[in-house]
Amino acid sequence: VVHTTKPGAMALSCRSNSISARMASSQPGLCRPRGVVSARGLGKDAVGGFMDMTSFVASSTGKKSAWDELAAAIGKEVYADMGGWHIYLKDMNAGPPGLKMATALATSFGPQASSGLREADVESTLKKIPVKLGRTQVSLYDVVPSMGVQDLVKVIEDFGRR
């Protein structure tokens, strides 16, 4: 495809692998003119509109659950290691649309946090949570490093002491 690069000029478009493009070399009239699209005036308008949309989509209803603080701490500290990528639990989906793994774990462990949890209890729960990796399915325990499990226990214990 041949295009002119001069601003305000008409761009020529010919496919180089077609018969009409080969004929265009001998007959310039066979190349069809294309209009040049101007992108003037989009800068602030487009960015501003995008920012308005993100605040609308990301805004919450103002309602907070009892375990939001625990979910935030879990999501910040604990990650799954998948093929060398660290995926924090705040970014990992947990089944229903919109539910994150950190929130699911917080609602699961939150009520038991004040009574004290052992690492074995946390490991047992993590082994029951399935994680799909393409066609295979493993447990969350299999993708969270042992140090991450220890961090999860520490976060839950710290939350239970408050």
Salt bridges, closest charged atoms under 4 A:
GLU69 OE2 - ARG162 NH1 2.08
ASP121 OD1 - ARG118 NH2 3.51
GLU157 OE1 - ARG161 NH2 3.89
ASP158 OD2 - LYS154 NZ 3.20
ASP158 OD1 - ARG161 NH1 2.76
